[in-house]
Amino acid sequence: MTPLILGRTPSPSALTASRRAKELDALAGSREIDVLVIGGGITGAGIALDAASRGLRTVLVERGDLAHGTSRWSSKLVHGGLRYLASGQIGIARESALERHILMTRTAPHLTRALAQVVPLHEPGHLARGAYLGLGYELGNGLRRTVGTPGALLPGPGAIGPGTTRRLAPAVRADGLRGGVRGWDGQLIDDARLVVAVARTAAGYGASVLTRVEATSATGGDARLRDLVTGTELTLRARAVVSATGVWAGGLDPDVRLQPSRGTHLVVSTERLGGSDVSLTVPIPGSTSRFVFTLPAPHGRTYIGLTDVPVDGPVPEIAHATDAEIEMLLGTVNTVLADPLERTDVLTTFAGLRPLLAGEPGDTSDLSRRHAIIESATGVLSIVGGKLTTYRRMAEDAVDAVIRRDPSLPARPSRTAAIPLVGAWPRHRLAEIAAPARLVRRYGAEAPYAAALPDGPGAARGVTAQELQWGVMVEGAMSVDDVLDRRTRLGLVESDRIESTDAAAAAFARAGVDPL
């Protein structure tokens, strides 16, 4: 994909306000498209890319912003499937390892990195725990080898001594420490950035990616759409309508039965954990397959997660952590810390809702993360279940289902396993990109173009004026909240939001765009 060339025509992947207006006007006179995707999270964006890259005329609509729902509230991990091995789900574990491999080596090397996971071992019982954990990590390493991920990218696991454990995780208490186990997994720079990259890549293949457009009703052959900016409505005919609306799927198709599960994270200062850049991984008491882990994050923050709590009743627009979840996460991680964290150390929290398929009553942590495609009585195809790591395979399966249902559509195979996302560049050559390392981590090969934008007021935590403006000019941000919450994540901590609001508004002015 050719990035934005300053002073020339924007690239086909740029999501701009003018492009949105033109594409909405074109839809008003459109006779029929091939695929309408409802939902602008990672699954919907993935479906749009898969369909468009097969040559299908594709439109994606999202009532909010890209990554507005669950996709921005993940743990930012690219899982290799270790947890699924522990519960005997061999197929989904291998699928996870393969999709991790594709993301880290082909499609998004610039948005991913290897993350060391350190499990401290304190006496008593350290030998038995170490042996059990070591076996699990070795099984996961076996999956890594079978899918071809090189050991230079994700090294094999191994035992480490007390000194190395505390060097990697300085906040771990020394009393009773007998060493640790170190494994490796993948980590995203940011989940919302992945969604934006996938959506822009889809746009580069000709998909219309339209945010602030709501599907008020849908059947398998058409949908009623409302532009939430202007209030204009239109009926769009499509040969297939796919709902990728996650936990809100029941709003379009009452036949879809889900058991949402809430996953909560805490946000603390990385300094409070000794500046560690590894994932401190702590087994949850009484479980052999669940852990609380710390996750190094941008802006000098560390996330601590993850809960798995069933959610009953109406699905909220934004989920919130409960006191019980906060206490559980703090209590678990504090079992290994020299200086336990307190509630006052928690800067904020965030929570997302997983769209798990409903099963028998019980613990949602036991429900399968496998995805499913459900056809409603009206013909709408809903894709539910799954997880962020396997979004590409979910999208491939969804488009395969569309083609099977309508044999008149071209039966081309999926290409997305070999399509680099915008900004992708070989990992071993990322250092060659002539831009600050911070921008390379966020934009990859597009970093020099972002850095060349005009200067202006910067935001909190070192976020530059250029990053803010890039979100407006290229990444489809339509409001200050879009920039702060999903292009830079500065909105996560309220003090950062307040410090950055004026700079984000100024970015719209420099881009010549009026924010919503």
C-alpha positions in Angstrom: 0.0 0.0 0.0 1.3 3.5 -0.9 1.1 5.8 2.1 -0.2 9.3 2.0 2.0 11.5 -0.1 1.9 15.1 1.3 0.8 17.7 -1.2 -0.6 15.1 -3.6 -3.6 12.9 -4.0 -4.2 10.8 -0.8 -3.6 7.1 -1.1 -6.5 4.7 -1.6 -6.2 3.7 2.1 -6.6 7.1 3.6 -9.9 7.6 5.5 -10.9 11.2 5.1 -14.0 13.3 5.7 -14.3 14.1 2.0 -14.0 10.4 1.1 -16.8 9.5 3.5 -19.1 12.1 2.1 -18.5 11.0 -1.5 -19.0 7.4 -0.7 -22.2 8.0 1.1 -23.5 10.0 -1.9 -22.5 7.2 -4.2 -24.4 4.6 -2.1 -27.6 6.7 -2.4 -27.6 5.9 -6.1 -26.2 2.4 -5.8 -28.3 -0.5 -7.2 -26.7 -3.3 -5.2 -23.4 -4.2 -3.6 -21.9 -7.6 -2.9 -21.3 -7.5 0.9 -22.5 -5.2 3.6 -20.6 -5.5 6.9 -22.2 -4.1 10.0 -19.7 -3.3 12.8 -16.3 -1.6 12.8 -14.4 -3.6 15.3 -11.6 -6.0 14.5 -13.9 -8.7 13.1 -15.9 -6.3 10.9 -12.8 -4.6 9.6 -11.2 -8.1 8.9 -14.3 -9.2 7.0 -14.3 -6.0 4.9 -10.6 -6.6 4.0 -11.1 -10.2 3.2 -14.2 -9.5 1.0 -12.7 -6.5 -0.8 -9.4 -8.2 -1.5 -11.3 -11.0 -3.2 -12.8 -8.5 -5.6 -16.2 -8.1 -3.9 -17.8 -4.7 -3.7 -17.8 -4.2 0.0 -19.3 -1.6 2.4 -18.6 -1.5 6.1 -20.9 0.7 8.4 -20.2 1.4 12.0 -22.6 3.5 14.2 -19.7 4.9 16.3 -16.0 5.0 15.5 -13.6 2.3 14.4 -12.8 0.1 17.5 -15.6 1.8 19.4 -16.7 -1.3 21.2 -14.9 -4.4 22.6 -11.9 -4.3 20.2 -10.2 -1.4 22.1 -10.6 -3.1 25.5 -8.5 -6.2 24.9 -5.3 -7.2 26.8 -3.4 -6.2 23.7 -1.9 -9.7 23.5 -1.4 -11.8 20.4 -2.1 -15.1 22.1 -0.3 -18.3 21.1 -3.1 -20.5 22.6 -1.3 -21.7 25.8 -4.5 -21.3 27.9 -6.5 -23.3 25.4 -4.0 -26.1 25.5 -4.5 -26.3 29.3 -8.2 -26.8 28.8 -7.8 -29.4 26.0 -8.8 -27.1 23.1 -6.1 -28.3 20.8 -7.6 -27.0 17.6 -8.2 -23.5 18.8 -4.8 -23.4 20.4 -3.1 -24.2 17.1 -5.3 -21.8 15.2 -4.2 -19.1 17.7 -0.5 -19.9 17.2 -0.9 -19.8 13.5 -2.7 -16.5 13.5 -0.1 -15.1 15.8 2.6 -16.2 13.4 0.8 -14.5 10.5 0.4 -11.2 12.4 4.0 -11.1 13.7 5.8 -12.2 10.6 3.7 -11.1 7.6 0.8 -8.8 8.1 1.7 -6.5 11.0 5.4 -6.8 12.2 5.3 -3.1 13.0 2.4 -3.3 15.3 3.6 -6.4 17.3 6.5 -7.4 19.4 7.7 -10.4 21.5 6.8 -10.1 25.2 8.5 -12.0 27.9 6.2 -13.5 30.5 7.8 -14.1 33.9 6.2 -16.3 36.5 7.9 -15.9 39.9 8.3 -19.0 42.0 8.3 -18.5 45.8 8.6 -21.3 48.3 6.9 -23.5 49.4 5.8 -25.6 46.4 8.0 -23.8 43.9 9.4 -27.0 42.4 6.0 -28.5 41.6 4.6 -25.2 40.2 7.7 -24.7 38.2 7.5 -28.1 36.6 3.9 -27.8 35.8 4.3 -24.3 34.3 7.4 -25.3 32.4 5.5 -28.2 30.8 2.7 -25.9 29.7 5.1 -23.4 28.2 7.0 -26.3 26.4 3.7 -27.5 24.9 3.1 -23.9 23.7 6.6 -23.8 22.3 5.8 -26.9 20.4 2.9 -25.2 18.7 5.2 -22.2 17.9 7.5 -24.6 16.1 4.7 -26.4 14.2 3.4 -23.2 12.7 6.9 -22.0 11.7 7.4 -19.0 14.0 11.2 -18.6 14.3 12.8 -18.9 17.7 14.7 -15.7 17.1 11.3 -14.0 17.3 9.7 -16.0 20.1 12.4 -17.8 22.0 11.8 -21.0 23.8 10.8 -21.0 27.5 13.1 -21.8 30.4 13.8 -21.6 34.1 15.5 -18.4 35.4 17.2 -17.8 38.7 16.1 -15.3 41.5 18.5 -12.6 40.3 17.2 -12.7 36.7 13.6 -12.8 37.9 14.1 -9.6 39.9 16.1 -7.9 37.2 13.3 -8.5 34.7 10.5 -7.8 37.3 12.1 -5.5 40.0 8.9 -5.2 42.0 8.8 -9.0 42.9 9.5 -9.6 46.5 12.9 -11.3 47.3 11.7 -13.1 50.4 11.2 -16.8 49.6 12.0 -16.3 45.9 13.6 -19.4 44.3 13.5 -18.3 40.7 11.0 -18.2 37.9 9.8 -19.5 34.6 10.1 -17.3 31.5 7.9 -17.8 28.4 7.2 -15.7 25.4 4.1 -14.5 23.6 3.1 -11.7 21.2 1.9 -8.2 22.1 0.2 -5.5 20.1 1.4 -2.0 20.3 -2.3 -1.1 20.6 -5.5 -3.0 19.6 -7.3 0.0 18.3 -4.4 0.8 16.0 -4.7 -2.7 14.6 -8.4 -2.2 13.8 -7.6 1.1 12.1 -4.8 -0.5 10.1 -7.1 -3.4 8.9 -9.9 -1.0 8.0 -7.6 1.3 6.1 -6.1 -1.7 4.2 -9.7 -2.7 3.3 -10.3 0.8 2.0 -7.1 0.5 -0.1 -8.7 -2.5 -1.8 -11.8 -0.5 -2.6 -14.1 -1.1 0.5 -16.2 1.8 1.7 -15.5 2.2 5.4 -18.2 4.5 6.9 -18.3 5.4 10.5 -21.2 7.2 12.2 -23.5 5.2 10.0 -26.1 3.1 11.8 -27.9 0.1 10.4 -31.4 0.5 11.9 -32.7 -2.7 10.4 -31.3 -5.5 8.2 -32.3 -8.6 6.3 -30.1 -10.9 4.2 -30.6 -8.7 1.2 -30.8 -5.1 2.3 -30.4 -2.7 5.3 -31.8 0.6 6.3 -28.9 3.0 7.0 -28.9 6.3 8.8 -26.0 8.8 8.6 -25.7 10.0 12.2 -24.0 13.1 11.1 -26.6 14.5 8.7 -29.6 12.4 9.6 -30.0 11.2 6.0 -31.4 7.7 5.5 -31.1 5.2 2.7 -31.9 1.6 1.9 -28.8 -0.3 0.6 -29.3 -3.6 -1.3 -26.6 -6.2 -0.8 -26.2 -9.8 -1.9 -25.0 -10.6 1.6 -25.4 -8.8 4.9 -22.9 -9.8 7.7 -23.3 -8.7 11.3 -20.0 -8.3 13.1 -21.5 -6.4 16.1 -20.1 -8.5 18.9 -22.1 -8.5 22.1 -24.7 -6.3 20.4 -25.5 -8.9 17.7 -28.9 -9.7 19.3 -30.0 -6.2 18.4 -30.1 -7.1 14.7 -30.8 -10.8 15.1 -32.9 -11.9 18.1 -32.0 -15.6 17.3 -28.4 -15.0 18.3 -27.8 -16.2 21.9 -24.7 -15.0 23.6 -23.3 -15.1 27.1 -21.2 -11.9 27.4 -18.2 -12.0 29.6 -16.6 -9.0 31.1 -12.8 -8.7 31.1 -11.5 -6.0 33.4 -8.1 -4.3 33.5 -6.5 -1.9 36.0 -4.1 0.9 34.8 -1.2 1.8 37.0 2.1 3.7 36.5 4.9 1.5 35.1 7.2 3.2 37.6 5.1 1.6 40.4 6.3 -1.8 39.1 9.9 -0.8 38.9 9.8 0.2 35.2 9.4 -3.5 34.1 9.0 -4.2 30.4 7.9 -7.8 30.9 4.6 -9.4 31.7 4.6 -10.4 35.4 2.4 -13.5 35.4 0.7 -14.7 38.6 -1.5 -17.8 38.9 -4.9 -17.2 40.3 -5.3 -19.2 43.5 -7.3 -22.4 42.9 -6.9 -22.4 39.1 -4.4 -24.3 37.0 -5.1 -22.4 33.8 -5.9 -18.8 34.7 -3.5 -16.0 35.6 -3.4 -12.3 36.4 -0.7 -10.6 34.4 0.8 -7.1 34.1 1.2 -5.7 30.6 3.6 -2.9 29.7 1.6 -0.2 27.8 2.2 3.1 26.0 2.5 6.4 27.9 4.3 5.0 30.9 1.4 2.9 32.0 1.0 -0.8 32.8 -2.3 -2.7 32.6 -3.2 -5.5 35.1 -5.8 -8.1 34.1 -7.8 -10.1 33.4 -11.2 -11.0 34.9 -13.7 -13.3 33.3 -17.2 -12.4 34.7 -20.5 -13.3 33.2 -22.7 -10.3 32.3 -26.5 -10.7 32.6 -29.2 -8.3 31.5 -29.0 -5.5 28.9 -25.6 -5.0 27.3 -24.1 -1.6 28.2 -22.4 0.6 25.7 -19.4 0.8 27.9 -18.6 -1.8 30.6 -17.2 -0.9 34.0 -15.1 -2.7 36.5 -16.7 -3.7 39.8 -15.1 -3.3 43.2 -14.9 -7.1 43.5 -12.9 -7.3 40.2 -10.5 -4.6 41.3 -9.9 -6.2 44.6 -9.3 -9.6 43.0 -6.8 -8.3 40.5 -4.9 -6.3 43.2 -5.0 -9.2 45.6 -3.6 -11.7 43.1 -0.8 -9.6 41.8 0.1 -8.5 45.3 0.9 -12.1 46.3 4.3 -11.7 44.5 5.1 -8.0 45.1 7.5 -6.6 47.7 5.5 -3.4 48.0 1.8 -4.3 47.4 -0.3 -2.1 45.2 -3.1 -0.1 46.8 -6.4 1.2 45.4 -4.8 4.7 45.3 -2.2 3.3 42.8 -5.0 2.5 40.3 -5.1 5.5 37.8 -8.2 4.1 36.1 -9.8 0.9 34.9 -11.2 -0.4 31.6 -13.4 -3.3 30.8 -14.6 -5.0 27.6 -17.3 -7.6 26.9 -16.5 -10.8 25.0 -19.3 -12.1 22.7 -19.1 -15.7 23.8 -21.6 -18.3 22.5 -24.2 -19.2 25.2 -23.7 -22.6 26.7 -24.7 -24.3 29.9 -24.9 -22.1 33.0 -21.6 -21.8 34.7 -18.2 -20.0 34.6 -17.7 -18.1 31.4 -14.0 -18.9 31.6 -15.0 -22.4 30.6 -16.9 -21.3 27.5 -15.1 -21.9 24.2 -13.5 -19.0 22.4 -14.2 -20.7 19.0 -16.2 -18.5 16.7 -19.5 -19.4 14.9 -21.4 -18.1 11.9 -25.2 -18.0 12.4 -27.8 -17.4 9.7 -30.9 -15.7 10.9 -34.4 -16.4 9.6 -34.1 -13.1 7.6 -30.8 -14.2 6.0 -28.4 -12.0 8.0 -25.2 -13.8 8.8 -23.9 -13.1 12.3 -20.4 -13.9 13.3 -19.9 -14.3 17.1 -17.4 -15.8 19.5 -13.7 -15.9 18.8 -11.1 -13.5 19.9 -8.8 -10.7 18.6 -5.9 -12.9 17.7 -7.9 -15.0 15.3 -9.8 -12.1 13.7 -8.3 -12.9 10.2 -9.4 -16.5 10.3 -12.9 -15.4 11.5 -13.1 -13.0 8.6 -12.0 -15.6 6.1 -14.7 -18.1 7.4 -17.4 -15.4 7.2 -16.6 -14.5 3.6 -16.4 -18.2 2.7 -19.9 -18.6 4.1 -21.1 -15.6 2.0 -19.7 -17.2 -1.2 -21.2 -20.7 -0.4 -24.6 -19.1 0.0 -24.5 -17.2 -3.3 -22.7 -19.3 -5.9 -23.0 -16.4 -8.4 -20.3 -14.6 -6.4 -16.7 -15.3 -7.6 -15.3 -18.2 -5.6 -11.8 -16.8 -5.1 -9.9 -18.0 -2.0 -8.9 -15.6 0.8 -5.7 -13.7 0.3 -5.4 -12.0 3.7 -2.7 -14.3 5.1 -0.3 -12.7 2.7 -1.6 -9.1 2.6 0.6 -6.7 4.6 -1.5 -4.1 6.5 -0.8 -0.4 5.9 2.6 0.5 7.3 3.9 -3.1 7.4 7.6 -3.5 6.9 9.9 -6.5 7.5 10.7 -6.6 11.2 14.5 -6.9 10.7 14.4 -3.7 8.6 12.2 -1.5 10.8 15.3 0.3 12.1 16.0 1.5 8.5 12.8 3.7 8.5 13.9 7.4 8.7 11.6 8.5 11.6 11.6 8.5 15.4 11.4 5.0 16.9 8.2 6.0 18.7 6.5 6.8 15.4 7.9 3.7 13.7 6.3 1.5 16.4 2.9 3.1 15.7 3.0 3.7 11.9 5.7 1.5 10.5 6.7 2.5 7.0 4.2 5.4 7.1 6.1 7.0 10.0 8.2 9.4 7.8 5.0 10.8 6.3 3.4 11.3 9.7 6.6 13.0 11.0 6.6 15.4 8.0 3.2 16.9 8.9 3.3 20.5 10.2 4.2 21.1 13.8 1.7 22.4 16.4 0.8 22.0 20.0 1.6 18.5 21.4 -0.5 16.5 23.8 0.2 14.7 27.1 2.7 11.9 27.5 4.9 13.1 24.6 2.3 12.5 21.9 3.2 14.9 19.1 1.0 17.3 17.0 1.8 15.2 14.0 0.3 12.1 15.5 -2.9 13.9 16.4 -3.2 15.4 12.8 -2.4 12.0 11.2 -5.4 10.6 13.0 -7.6 13.2 11.5 -6.2 13.4 8.0 -5.5 9.7 7.3 -7.2 7.5 10.0 -10.8 8.6 9.9 -11.0 10.4 13.2 -14.2 12.6 13.2 -14.2 13.9 16.8 -11.8 14.9 19.5 -12.8 11.7 21.4 -11.9 9.6 18.4 -8.3 11.1 18.5 -7.9 10.8 22.2 -9.7 7.5 22.9 -8.9 5.4 19.8 -6.0 6.9 17.8 -3.7 7.8 20.7 -5.3 6.3 23.9 -4.7 9.5 25.8 -8.3 9.5 26.9 -7.8 6.5 29.1 -6.5 8.5 32.1 -8.6 11.6 32.8 -5.7 13.9 33.5 -4.1 13.0 30.2 -7.4 13.7 28.4 -7.8 17.1 30.0 -4.2 18.0 29.1 -4.6 16.9 25.5 -8.1 18.1 24.5 -7.0 21.5 23.1 -4.1 20.0 21.1 -6.5 17.4 19.6 -8.9 20.2 18.6 -6.0 22.2 17.1 -5.2 19.1 14.9 -8.6 19.3 13.3 -8.0 23.0 12.6 -4.7 22.3 10.9 -6.3 19.6 8.8 -9.1 21.9 7.8 -11.8 19.6 9.2 -14.6 20.5 11.7 -14.8 18.0 14.5 -18.1 16.5 15.5 
